[in-house]
Amino acid sequence: MKPKPKIRSLGSPSQKNGDQSQAGRWNGTSTGTLQAGTAADSQVLRNVGTLISSGTSLYVTLVILIPRFYNPETDGIRRAVEADKIMQTVREIRRQFSGYSRFAIHGWYRDDDDEEFSDRLVRFEIDFLPDRRRLESLKAWKKTLERRFRQRAIYFRFTPAVCW
């Protein structure tokens, strides 16, 4: 019997020996997760682009997970993300979209080595009519968020078929 993996919390500001968040690596829908600079980008854009070119007026839901704590520094301590960085992200969402829902959540995942991680995040859900220009803009914005929050990846997920 395999021993139970150790859970490493990424949600505690005093957590030591944490690792980079992998949330952006998980592809949980048939449409996919947008990962800046990967082959998956092209597939996600093609899948959403298929919705656009079908001529139907279907909204997609964009889910974005933003960390509330940075990854551990060299001393092993996680520091809280500054509120102004979260508010800057909210302002950018308000400029780009007509509405959103925001939730404080706890996330969890297991990596390829069976190590478990948890994190405290802000989840944004945004419904919008996609077009190619907006999707390309979101790809660039994702890279901006990764730099702002010092992450290898920020989780973006598009879910199709929201009908209005």
C-alpha positions as CSV (number, residue, x, y, z in Angstrom):
1,M,0.0,0.0,0.0
2,K,1.3,3.4,-1.0
3,P,1.9,5.8,1.9
4,K,-0.4,8.8,2.1
5,P,1.3,11.8,0.4
6,K,2.2,14.8,2.6
7,I,0.0,17.8,2.0
8,R,2.0,21.0,1.6
9,S,-0.1,24.1,2.3
10,L,0.5,27.0,0.1
11,G,-2.2,29.1,1.9
12,S,-0.4,29.9,5.1
13,P,1.9,32.9,5.1
14,S,4.3,31.2,7.5
15,Q,4.5,27.9,5.5
16,K,8.0,26.8,4.9
17,N,9.4,24.6,2.1
18,G,6.5,25.4,-0.3
19,D,6.7,25.0,-4.0
20,Q,5.5,27.0,-7.0
21,S,1.7,26.8,-7.6
22,Q,0.9,24.4,-10.4
23,A,-2.8,25.5,-10.7
24,G,-2.2,26.8,-14.2
25,R,-1.1,23.4,-15.4
26,W,-4.4,21.6,-14.9
27,N,-6.7,21.3,-17.8
28,G,-10.1,20.6,-16.4
29,T,-12.5,21.2,-19.3
30,S,-12.9,20.2,-22.8
31,T,-12.2,23.7,-23.9
32,G,-9.1,23.9,-21.9
33,T,-6.8,26.1,-19.8
34,L,-4.9,28.9,-21.3
35,Q,-1.2,28.5,-20.5
36,A,0.9,31.4,-21.8
37,G,3.7,30.2,-24.1
38,T,2.5,26.6,-24.5
39,A,1.1,24.5,-27.3
40,A,-2.1,24.3,-25.2
41,D,-2.6,28.0,-26.0
42,S,-3.2,27.3,-29.6
43,Q,-5.6,24.5,-28.9
44,V,-7.6,26.6,-26.5
45,L,-7.8,29.5,-28.9
46,R,-8.8,27.1,-31.7
47,N,-11.6,25.5,-29.5
48,V,-13.0,28.9,-28.5
49,G,-12.5,30.1,-32.0
50,T,-14.7,27.3,-33.2
51,L,-17.5,28.7,-31.1
52,I,-16.9,32.1,-32.6
53,S,-16.9,31.0,-36.2
54,S,-20.0,28.8,-35.7
55,G,-22.0,32.0,-35.7
56,T,-23.8,31.3,-32.5
57,S,-24.1,34.0,-29.8
58,L,-22.7,31.8,-27.0
59,Y,-21.0,33.4,-24.1
60,V,-18.0,31.6,-22.6
61,T,-17.1,31.7,-18.9
62,L,-13.6,32.6,-18.0
63,V,-12.4,31.5,-14.6
64,I,-9.2,33.1,-13.3
65,L,-7.5,32.0,-10.0
66,I,-5.4,34.6,-8.4
67,P,-3.1,33.7,-5.4
68,R,-3.6,35.5,-2.1
69,F,0.0,34.6,-1.1
70,Y,3.2,34.7,-3.0
71,N,5.2,31.5,-3.4
72,P,7.7,30.9,-0.6
73,E,10.8,33.2,-0.6
74,T,14.3,31.9,0.2
75,D,13.4,32.0,3.9
76,G,10.5,29.6,3.3
77,I,7.9,32.2,4.4
78,R,4.9,33.1,2.1
79,R,4.0,36.8,2.2
80,A,0.5,38.1,1.5
81,V,-0.1,39.6,-2.0
82,E,-0.6,43.3,-1.6
83,A,-4.3,44.4,-1.7
84,D,-3.5,47.0,-4.4
85,K,-2.3,44.2,-6.8
86,I,-5.7,42.5,-6.4
87,M,-7.5,45.8,-6.8
88,Q,-5.5,46.6,-9.9
89,T,-6.6,43.2,-11.3
90,V,-10.2,44.1,-10.5
91,R,-9.9,47.4,-12.3
92,E,-8.5,45.6,-15.4
93,I,-11.4,43.2,-15.3
94,R,-13.9,46.1,-15.1
95,R,-12.3,47.8,-18.1
96,Q,-12.3,44.6,-20.2
97,F,-15.7,43.1,-19.3
98,S,-19.2,44.1,-18.3
99,G,-19.4,42.1,-15.0
100,Y,-17.8,39.4,-12.9
101,S,-18.3,37.3,-9.7
102,R,-15.5,37.1,-7.1
103,F,-15.0,34.4,-4.5
104,A,-12.4,33.6,-1.8
105,I,-11.6,29.9,-2.2
106,H,-9.3,27.2,-1.1
107,G,-7.6,25.2,-3.8
108,W,-5.9,21.8,-3.8
109,Y,-4.0,19.7,-6.3
110,R,-1.5,16.8,-6.5
111,D,1.5,17.0,-8.8
112,D,3.1,14.3,-10.9
113,D,5.3,13.2,-7.9
114,D,2.1,12.7,-5.8
115,E,3.0,15.7,-3.6
116,E,-0.1,17.5,-2.5
117,F,-0.5,21.3,-2.3
118,S,-3.2,23.7,-1.1
119,D,-3.6,27.4,-1.6
120,R,-5.9,30.3,-0.8
121,L,-7.0,32.1,-3.9
122,V,-9.4,34.7,-5.3
123,R,-11.6,33.2,-8.0
124,F,-13.1,35.4,-10.7
125,E,-15.8,34.2,-13.0
126,I,-16.5,36.3,-16.1
127,D,-19.0,35.7,-18.9
128,F,-18.4,37.3,-22.3
129,L,-18.9,36.9,-26.0
130,P,-15.5,35.8,-27.3
131,D,-13.7,37.2,-30.4
132,R,-10.2,36.6,-31.7
133,R,-8.9,40.0,-30.7
134,R,-10.2,39.6,-27.1
135,L,-8.7,36.1,-26.8
136,E,-5.3,37.3,-28.0
137,S,-5.5,40.2,-25.5
138,L,-6.3,37.7,-22.7
139,K,-3.2,35.7,-23.6
140,A,-1.1,38.8,-23.1
141,W,-2.9,39.8,-19.9
142,K,-2.3,36.3,-18.5
143,K,1.5,36.9,-18.8
144,T,1.1,40.3,-17.1
145,L,-0.7,38.6,-14.2
146,E,2.0,35.9,-13.9
147,R,4.6,38.6,-13.5
148,R,2.5,40.7,-11.1
149,F,1.8,37.7,-8.8
150,R,5.2,36.1,-9.4
151,Q,3.8,32.8,-10.6
152,R,4.9,30.3,-13.2
153,A,1.3,30.1,-14.3
154,I,-2.0,31.8,-13.6
155,Y,-5.0,29.5,-14.0
156,F,-7.3,30.6,-16.9
157,R,-10.2,28.3,-17.9
158,F,-12.7,28.8,-20.6
159,T,-16.0,27.0,-20.3
160,P,-18.3,27.2,-23.4
161,A,-22.1,27.2,-23.9
162,V,-23.4,29.8,-21.6
163,C,-26.6,30.8,-23.3
164,W,-28.4,34.2,-22.9
